[in-house]
């Protein structure tokens, strides 16, 4: 999702470099700003998810999560 937002922003940047008409530029600027906000929000959500997973140690060798791994 984050990569998609970045690609859209680059596309809007490229359009803005080519267009002089304010009736086209203004909506493209709005869409570009929206993509930036989406990117920030997705990044925040990813960071919060990773922090939660790290704090609970879900993906490492957690005996509560994977008891079969620790049988001796």
Buried (B, 14 or more C-beta within 10 A) or exposed (E): EBEEBBEBBEBBEEBBEEEEEEEEBEEBBEBBEBBBEBBEEBEEEEEEEEEEEEEEEEEEEEEEEEEEEEEE
